[in-house]
Amino acid sequence: MTPLKAGIAGLGTVGAGTVRLLAENAALIAARAGRPISVTAVSARDKSRDRGIALAGITWHEDALSLATDPNVDVVVELIGGTSGPAKALVEAAIAAGRPVVTANKALLAVHGAAIAAAAETAGLPLGFEAAVAGGIPVIKVLREGLAANRVSRVAGILNGTCNYILTTMREEGRDFPEVLADAQALGYAEADPAFDIDGVDAAHKLTILAALAFGQNVDFSSVHIEGIRHISALDISFAEELGYRIKLLGIAQQTPAGVSMRVHPAMVPVSKLLAAVEGVFNAVLMEGDFSGPVFCQGRGAGAGPTASAVVADLIDIARGSKIPVWGAAQSALAPSRPVAIAALTGAYYLRLMVTDQPGVLADVTAILREHGISLESMLQHGRKPGEAVPIVLVTHDTVEAAISAAIARIAKLDCVQEPPALIRIEPK
Ligand SMILES: NC(=O)c1ccc[n+]([C@@H]2O[C@H](COP(=O)([O-])OP(=O)(O)OC[C@H]3O[C@@H](n4cnc5c(N)ncnc54)[C@H](OP(=O)(O)O)[C@@H]3O)[C@@H](O)[C@H]2O)c1
């Protein structure tokens, strides 16, 4: 059997994991792919670095770009990362040279996925990116193939393991965000520069890709509303628990009459829901198909093993000759994205205020809410400290985000309100 010859650019966590998996499970992979898959060429920055993998007999390329035209490479595997620079250049060069591509690069696909997919389609080449979303969870296959016959109404996921680990630890240990982030960095669960993860950008890249597949629309990263978890406090997590919720960073893409709403933000998830039980570094995605009903997938969203598992699944598909359109349908069948502004969102809200404990405070706050047409489902206040700041928690009935935003802007200016109000969207029960 003629082997499929892979050229791998990037030998970090995912690249080294991929080389190891292809070697360790070689016989099983060959049986399932119908032919062996061998690594014939690699590239990384530092040739001398010990990566704990056997590279004897494999051609080393100083310039990753030359993998695209190496005659001994059938498929280019891009595991460098980044939206520009060598990763983008390599993917474009590989397609131009007629080589299929496998990549784990969600940032590249979220930002440049439309042009890259169009180039692959024109060249008649497959482009695999199972590893780009939720690591070891085969969610691309589930949405693009398993649910291909369905109209999907909603996709909601815990798409960033670092954030989920931090929120889980804050709840379990009753500690605040900065401390838990520092511990996560020391343990290697958070990057030295954690902004991409904790500010929601990484989850938004993944959501952009899921939304394109779920709703047959062009990737449109710039339309995703993005909020991270820096402002989540141990106090809000503990109030959430008392009210029967867990706070999770969710990526949500939802079909509405006005278009597709795409947003990443912390949300209060009822404890009875499957997503509430996804803890630590785990990821999960809940998809709603009109004929399938709800489909829930959970697993490890990052790390060498899970991500390599997804990369090699794509290589096996390519070895078999599978050619599924990148976004599940031909480029010409994709609709332009019709984004819905966050201000149009309807739902319930958790609002925590730190107010001076004095008569009339609640009346002032509820008067403003009433003027914006917002009614309350419940209220929590613990203890009394006359003259000092105390938390008051208000849970609204369904309202429009524009109304609650306008009300909060006024409430924040009341003399009795001591800190910027905390607002968290509540997932339906
Ligand atoms: N880590 C995960 O769990 C995970 C999960 C899902 C998706 N991903 C995605 O997978 C990709 C790789 O992530 P990673 O965590 O494996 O990154 P990483 O550990 O930082 O590895 C990056 C690799 O790229 C190499 N590299 C950098 N610049 C290069 C250049 N100009 N030419 C050739 N090689 C170059 C580096 O070489 P040196 O080793 O010599 O420095 C390194 O081997 C990213 O797109 C990431 O978003 C990662």
PDBQT file of the ligand as one rigid body, heavy atoms in Angstrom, charges set to zero:
ROOT
HETATM    1  N1  LIG A 501      -1.761  23.056  22.722  1.00  0.00    +0.000 N 
HETATM    2  C1  LIG A 501      -2.997  22.620  22.575  1.00  0.00    +0.000 C 
HETATM    3  O1  LIG A 501      -3.517  21.904  23.425  1.00  0.00    +0.000 OA
HETATM    4  C2  LIG A 501      -3.787  22.982  21.349  1.00  0.00    +0.000 A 
HETATM    5  C3  LIG A 501      -5.122  22.521  21.248  1.00  0.00    +0.000 A 
HETATM    6  C4  LIG A 501      -5.839  22.807  20.084  1.00  0.00    +0.000 A 
HETATM    7  C5  LIG A 501      -5.266  23.535  19.088  1.00  0.00    +0.000 A 
HETATM    8  N2  LIG A 501      -3.979  24.000  19.232  1.00  0.00    +0.000 N 
HETATM    9  C6  LIG A 501      -3.404  24.765  18.132  1.00  0.00    +0.000 C 
HETATM   10  O2  LIG A 501      -2.324  24.011  17.585  1.00  0.00    +0.000 OA
HETATM   11  C7  LIG A 501      -1.336  24.890  17.101  1.00  0.00    +0.000 C 
HETATM   12  C8  LIG A 501       0.002  24.568  17.751  1.00  0.00    +0.000 C 
HETATM   13  O3  LIG A 501      -0.129  24.724  19.152  1.00  0.00    +0.000 OA
HETATM   14  P1  LIG A 501       0.961  24.186  20.196  1.00  0.00    +0.000 P 
HETATM   15  O4  LIG A 501       0.338  24.296  21.532  1.00  0.00    +0.000 OA
HETATM   16  O5  LIG A 501       1.502  22.877  19.745  1.00  0.00    +0.000 OA
HETATM   17  O6  LIG A 501       2.064  25.315  20.045  1.00  0.00    +0.000 OA
HETATM   18  P2  LIG A 501       3.593  25.278  20.560  1.00  0.00    +0.000 P 
HETATM   19  O7  LIG A 501       3.775  24.210  21.593  1.00  0.00    +0.000 OA
HETATM   20  O8  LIG A 501       3.956  26.676  20.899  1.00  0.00    +0.000 OA
HETATM   21  O9  LIG A 501       4.388  24.815  19.263  1.00  0.00    +0.000 OA
HETATM   22  C9  LIG A 501       4.549  25.644  18.164  1.00  0.00    +0.000 C 
HETATM   23  C10 LIG A 501       5.582  25.007  17.263  1.00  0.00    +0.000 C 
HETATM   24  O10 LIG A 501       5.728  25.829  16.104  1.00  0.00    +0.000 OA
HETATM   25  C11 LIG A 501       7.116  25.943  15.828  1.00  0.00    +0.000 C 
HETATM   26  N3  LIG A 501       7.352  27.189  15.090  1.00  0.00    +0.000 N 
HETATM   27  C12 LIG A 501       7.178  28.465  15.492  1.00  0.00    +0.000 A 
HETATM   28  N4  LIG A 501       7.498  29.309  14.506  1.00  0.00    +0.000 NA
HETATM   29  C13 LIG A 501       7.883  28.544  13.466  1.00  0.00    +0.000 A 
HETATM   30  C14 LIG A 501       8.346  28.817  12.159  1.00  0.00    +0.000 A 
HETATM   31  N5  LIG A 501       8.471  30.064  11.718  1.00  0.00    +0.000 N 
HETATM   32  N6  LIG A 501       8.647  27.771  11.360  1.00  0.00    +0.000 NA
HETATM   33  C15 LIG A 501       8.531  26.497  11.772  1.00  0.00    +0.000 A 
HETATM   34  N7  LIG A 501       8.089  26.184  13.005  1.00  0.00    +0.000 NA
HETATM   35  C16 LIG A 501       7.778  27.180  13.824  1.00  0.00    +0.000 A 
HETATM   36  C17 LIG A 501       7.810  25.951  17.164  1.00  0.00    +0.000 C 
HETATM   37  O11 LIG A 501       9.176  25.580  17.012  1.00  0.00    +0.000 OA
HETATM   38  P3  LIG A 501      10.178  25.364  18.269  1.00  0.00    +0.000 P 
HETATM   39  O12 LIG A 501       9.625  24.197  19.024  1.00  0.00    +0.000 OA
HETATM   40  O13 LIG A 501      11.478  25.084  17.662  1.00  0.00    +0.000 OA
HETATM   41  O14 LIG A 501      10.119  26.651  19.053  1.00  0.00    +0.000 OA
HETATM   42  C18 LIG A 501       6.978  24.876  17.901  1.00  0.00    +0.000 C 
HETATM   43  O15 LIG A 501       7.494  23.605  17.644  1.00  0.00    +0.000 OA
HETATM   44  C19 LIG A 501      -1.862  26.309  17.366  1.00  0.00    +0.000 C 
HETATM   45  O16 LIG A 501      -2.548  26.779  16.235  1.00  0.00    +0.000 OA
HETATM   46  C20 LIG A 501      -2.822  26.093  18.510  1.00  0.00    +0.000 C 
HETATM   47  O17 LIG A 501      -3.830  27.078  18.566  1.00  0.00    +0.000 OA
HETATM   48  C21 LIG A 501      -3.241  23.737  20.326  1.00  0.00    +0.000 A 
ENDROOT
TORSDOF 0
